[in-house]
Amino acid sequence: MSGRERTYLVLAAWLVVAALFAVCGRGSFGQGILLVMTTLAAFGCWAVGGLLLLISGEPSSRWREAGRTALALGTVLFGAWASLPFGIVLNHRDIAEAKAFCEGLIPAIERFKTQTDRYPETPPGLDENIAWPRLIDKGHFYRADAKGYGFDFIDPSGMLNGFEYSSSTGQWLEWD
């Protein structure tokens, strides 16, 4: 494999790894932990690659090729850090989508309250055919009592972060 082909292969692998990290991790706390572990793996690959290049004598030896491969793998793994900003953007989009979903239920809840003089136990108008936002836990995002109602969902960007809406204040509160 020529040097140019190897470069293209490393770039393609880096793009795939970064895209997977961004889409699957979505700026979550887990993505941060995974990036730290990948960085350690990258340093290990670089160390092994450097040693293999040092002990290889001939330019065309197996050891030299293995060293180059280890260095390339370390570079791809370390390049996964490029996924973090994109993952954070996706996480912010997920949060906005979850808030908009909850706020879209408010008119139906208020209508139910004016008709029955109590808040519904479950938000009206929900069925299984709707597109649920990924941050909303179907059975546990809504609560109601005689004084009001609220929504909450977990924000995966932190360890124990989340958002809570209260009908008494009409505002979202971020908790951690």
C-alpha positions as CSV (number, residue, x, y, z in Angstrom):
1,M,0.0,0.0,0.0
2,S,1.4,3.4,-1.0
3,G,1.8,6.3,1.4
4,R,-1.0,8.2,-0.3
5,E,-3.4,5.2,-0.1
6,R,-2.6,4.8,3.5
7,T,-3.3,8.5,4.2
8,Y,-6.7,8.2,2.5
9,L,-7.5,5.1,4.4
10,V,-6.6,6.8,7.7
11,L,-8.7,9.9,6.8
12,A,-11.7,7.7,5.9
13,A,-11.4,5.7,9.1
14,W,-11.1,8.9,11.1
15,L,-14.2,10.3,9.5
16,V,-16.2,7.1,10.2
17,V,-15.0,7.0,13.9
18,A,-15.7,10.7,14.5
19,A,-19.2,10.4,12.9
20,L,-20.0,7.3,15.0
21,F,-18.9,9.0,18.2
22,A,-20.9,12.2,17.4
23,V,-24.1,10.4,16.4
24,C,-24.0,7.7,19.1
25,G,-22.5,9.7,21.9
26,R,-24.4,13.0,21.2
27,G,-22.3,15.0,23.6
28,S,-23.2,12.7,26.5
29,F,-21.2,12.1,29.7
30,G,-20.6,8.6,28.3
31,Q,-19.0,10.0,25.2
32,G,-16.6,12.0,27.3
33,I,-15.6,8.8,29.2
34,L,-15.2,6.9,26.0
35,L,-13.0,9.7,24.5
36,V,-10.7,9.5,27.6
37,M,-10.4,5.8,27.2
38,T,-9.8,6.2,23.4
39,T,-7.1,8.7,24.2
40,L,-5.3,6.2,26.4
41,A,-5.6,3.6,23.7
42,A,-4.2,6.1,21.2
43,F,-1.2,6.7,23.4
44,G,-0.7,3.0,23.7
45,C,-0.8,2.6,19.9
46,W,1.7,5.4,19.5
47,A,4.0,3.9,22.0
48,V,3.8,0.5,20.4
49,G,4.2,2.0,16.9
50,G,7.2,4.0,17.9
51,L,8.9,1.0,19.5
52,L,8.2,-1.1,16.4
53,L,9.6,1.5,14.2
54,L,12.7,1.7,16.4
55,I,13.4,-2.0,16.3
56,S,12.7,-2.4,12.6
57,G,15.9,-2.4,10.7
58,E,15.0,-2.5,7.1
59,P,12.6,0.0,5.4
60,S,10.4,-2.8,4.1
61,S,10.2,-5.1,7.2
62,R,7.0,-6.4,8.8
63,W,7.9,-4.6,12.0
64,R,8.1,-1.2,10.2
65,E,4.7,-1.9,8.6
66,A,3.2,-2.9,11.9
67,G,4.6,0.3,13.5
68,R,3.1,2.5,10.8
69,T,-0.2,0.7,11.3
70,A,-0.1,1.2,15.1
71,L,0.7,4.9,14.6
72,A,-2.2,5.3,12.1
73,L,-4.6,3.6,14.5
74,G,-3.5,5.8,17.3
75,T,-4.1,8.9,15.2
76,V,-7.6,7.7,14.2
77,L,-8.5,7.0,17.8
78,F,-7.2,10.3,19.0
79,G,-9.0,12.0,16.1
80,A,-12.3,10.9,17.7
81,W,-12.1,14.1,19.8
82,A,-13.3,16.0,16.8
83,S,-16.7,14.3,17.3
84,L,-17.3,16.1,20.6
85,P,-18.5,19.5,19.3
86,F,-20.8,17.8,16.9
87,G,-22.1,15.6,19.6
88,I,-22.8,18.6,21.8
89,V,-24.7,20.3,19.0
90,L,-26.8,17.1,18.6
91,N,-27.5,17.0,22.4
92,H,-28.6,20.7,22.4
93,R,-31.0,19.8,19.5
94,D,-32.3,16.8,21.4
95,I,-33.0,19.0,24.5
96,A,-34.8,21.6,22.4
97,E,-36.9,18.9,20.8
98,A,-37.8,17.4,24.2
99,K,-38.8,20.8,25.6
100,A,-40.9,21.6,22.5
101,F,-42.7,18.2,22.7
102,C,-43.6,18.9,26.3
103,E,-44.6,22.5,25.7
104,G,-46.8,21.2,22.9
105,L,-48.8,19.2,25.4
106,I,-49.6,22.2,27.6
107,P,-52.8,23.4,25.7
108,A,-54.4,20.0,25.9
109,I,-53.6,19.7,29.6
110,E,-55.0,23.2,30.3
111,R,-58.1,22.4,28.3
112,F,-58.6,19.2,30.3
113,K,-58.2,21.2,33.6
114,T,-60.9,23.7,32.5
115,Q,-63.3,20.9,31.6
116,T,-62.8,18.7,34.6
117,D,-61.4,21.0,37.2
118,R,-58.4,18.7,37.7
119,Y,-55.2,18.0,35.9
120,P,-55.0,14.7,33.9
121,E,-53.0,11.8,35.3
122,T,-51.4,11.4,31.8
123,P,-51.2,14.0,29.1
124,P,-54.1,13.9,26.8
125,G,-53.7,13.2,23.1
126,L,-50.7,10.9,23.3
127,D,-50.7,7.7,21.4
128,E,-48.1,5.1,20.3
129,N,-48.0,6.5,16.8
130,I,-46.4,9.8,17.6
131,A,-42.7,10.4,17.2
132,W,-41.3,10.5,20.7
133,P,-38.2,12.6,21.3
134,R,-35.2,10.5,22.3
135,L,-34.8,12.2,25.7
136,I,-38.4,11.6,26.8
137,D,-39.1,8.5,28.9
138,K,-42.6,7.6,27.9
139,G,-43.9,6.5,31.3
140,H,-42.1,9.0,33.5
141,F,-41.8,12.4,32.0
142,Y,-45.1,13.9,33.3
143,R,-46.5,14.3,36.8
144,A,-49.6,16.1,38.1
145,D,-51.3,16.8,41.4
146,A,-54.0,19.2,42.6
147,K,-51.8,22.2,42.4
148,G,-50.2,21.8,39.0
149,Y,-48.3,19.6,36.6
150,G,-44.8,19.3,35.3
151,F,-42.4,17.6,32.9
152,D,-38.9,16.3,33.4
153,F,-36.3,14.5,31.4
154,I,-32.6,13.6,31.9
155,D,-29.9,15.5,30.1
156,P,-27.2,12.9,29.1
157,S,-24.4,15.5,28.9
158,G,-23.9,15.2,32.6
159,M,-23.8,12.5,35.2
160,L,-27.1,13.3,36.9
161,N,-28.4,16.3,34.9
162,G,-31.9,17.0,33.7
163,F,-34.6,19.6,33.0
164,E,-37.8,20.2,34.8
165,Y,-40.8,22.2,33.8
166,S,-43.3,23.4,36.5
167,S,-46.8,24.8,35.6
168,S,-46.7,27.0,38.6
169,T,-43.7,29.0,37.3
170,G,-44.1,28.3,33.6
171,Q,-40.4,27.9,33.2
172,W,-37.8,25.2,32.7
173,L,-35.3,24.6,35.4
174,E,-32.0,22.8,34.8
175,W,-30.9,20.5,37.6
176,D,-27.8,18.5,38.4
